[in-house]
């Protein structure tokens, strides 16, 4: 179960980075922005998925 969540969150992170790079040219600031947005989305999904276990 957790493996599939990790794959989905990785895909979302990549999609967020691709979306940012399609709007802005890739440079270190935009790469960090993409990683940050991906991490925020990952955290939100992780909390949502694990809320049932709490």
Backbone bond lengths (Angstrom), bond angles and torsions (degrees), N, CA, C in turn:
res aa  C-N    CA-C-N  psi(-1)  N-CA   C-N-CA  omega(-1)  CA-C   N-CA-C  phi
1 X - - - 1.461 - - 1.527 110.11 -
2 X 1.322 117.23 -50.10 1.461 120.15 -177.38 1.530 110.85 -67.54
3 X 1.341 116.82 -27.61 1.459 119.36 179.36 1.523 110.54 -66.80
4 X 1.330 117.44 -41.33 1.461 120.13 179.49 1.525 110.86 -67.02
5 X 1.336 117.24 -35.91 1.470 120.76 177.17 1.525 109.43 -63.68
6 X 1.328 117.20 -41.93 1.467 120.90 179.55 1.524 110.72 -62.24
7 X 1.330 117.36 -40.92 1.467 121.23 179.27 1.526 110.29 -65.30
8 X 1.321 117.23 -42.78 1.466 121.14 179.78 1.523 110.53 -64.37
9 X 1.327 117.57 -44.64 1.464 120.19 -179.05 1.526 111.09 -66.77
10 X 1.329 116.87 -35.53 1.462 120.27 176.06 1.524 109.88 -63.46
11 X 1.331 116.63 -43.30 1.465 121.01 178.53 1.525 110.92 -62.09
12 X 1.328 117.34 -40.45 1.466 121.16 178.63 1.526 110.27 -65.68
13 X 1.326 117.06 -40.79 1.467 120.49 178.33 1.524 110.82 -60.99
14 X 1.335 116.31 -44.69 1.466 120.72 178.95 1.526 109.98 -63.86
15 X 1.339 116.70 -42.35 1.467 120.71 179.32 1.524 110.92 -62.19
16 X 1.332 117.20 -40.66 1.469 120.92 178.53 1.531 110.25 -63.91
17 X 1.322 117.26 -42.39 1.466 120.77 178.84 1.526 110.86 -64.22
18 X 1.334 117.23 -43.12 1.469 121.38 179.01 1.523 110.27 -62.88
19 X 1.322 116.77 -41.24 1.468 121.23 179.04 1.526 110.64 -61.45
20 X 1.326 116.86 -45.56 1.469 120.72 178.97 1.527 110.39 -63.96
21 X 1.337 117.82 -43.21 1.461 120.52 -178.16 1.522 111.71 -69.19
22 X 1.335 117.82 -23.28 1.461 119.84 177.41 1.524 110.80 -75.57
23 X 1.346 116.51 -21.77 1.465 121.32 179.61 1.528 110.30 -96.03
24 X 1.337 116.58 -45.86 1.460 122.28 -177.47 1.523 109.46 -117.30
25 X 1.334 117.71 148.06 1.469 119.13 177.13 1.527 111.25 -67.35
26 X 1.328 117.52 144.18 1.467 119.80 -179.58 1.532 111.41 -65.47
27 X 1.298 116.51 119.78 1.459 122.66 170.55 1.523 106.46 -144.66
28 X 1.332 118.69 169.00 1.481 119.49 -173.79 1.524 114.60 -54.13
29 X 1.332 117.78 -36.61 1.468 119.91 -178.81 1.527 110.14 -66.93
30 X 1.328 116.89 -44.15 1.461 119.81 -179.52 1.524 111.97 -69.85
31 X 1.336 117.09 -31.82 1.466 120.04 175.47 1.530 109.55 -63.97
32 X 1.343 116.80 -44.53 1.468 120.21 177.41 1.523 110.90 -63.61
33 X 1.335 116.81 -38.91 1.465 120.98 177.97 1.529 110.07 -61.68
34 X 1.325 116.84 -43.85 1.463 121.01 178.71 1.520 111.82 -62.55
35 X 1.335 116.62 -43.25 1.465 120.56 178.61 1.526 110.23 -63.52
36 X 1.339 116.45 -40.73 1.467 120.83 -179.07 1.518 110.99 -64.74
37 X 1.332 117.01 -47.16 1.473 120.51 179.46 1.527 109.90 -62.16
38 X 1.332 116.50 -42.85 1.461 120.20 177.60 1.519 111.96 -60.27
39 X 1.338 116.36 -41.27 1.464 120.56 179.79 1.524 111.23 -66.42
40 X 1.337 117.05 -38.58 1.470 120.53 178.39 1.527 110.04 -64.14
41 X 1.334 116.36 -44.61 1.468 120.24 179.07 1.525 109.98 -63.80
42 X 1.345 116.13 -44.29 1.470 120.62 178.88 1.520 111.07 -57.87
43 X 1.329 116.13 -45.17 1.463 120.83 -178.62 1.519 110.85 -63.52
44 X 1.330 116.33 -42.77 1.466 120.44 179.70 1.525 111.01 -61.84
45 X 1.334 116.95 -43.34 1.468 120.30 179.28 1.525 110.11 -67.37
46 X 1.334 117.08 -42.16 1.463 120.82 -179.39 1.524 110.63 -60.12
47 X 1.329 116.56 -45.45 1.468 120.80 179.76 1.525 109.86 -64.14
48 X 1.330 116.97 -43.23 1.465 120.93 -179.54 1.532 110.68 -62.58
49 X 1.334 116.81 -43.92 1.462 121.05 -177.99 1.525 111.53 -68.30
50 X 1.323 117.32 -34.49 1.457 120.67 -174.49 1.522 113.41 -95.53
51 X 1.321 116.95 -0.96 1.467 120.29 179.27 1.532 109.84 -63.65
52 X 1.335 116.62 -33.82 1.466 120.65 -179.37 1.524 111.42 -64.89
53 X 1.334 116.73 -29.01 1.454 120.59 -178.21 1.515 113.46 -81.24
54 X 1.328 116.94 -14.01 1.469 119.55 -176.98 1.515 111.21 -81.00
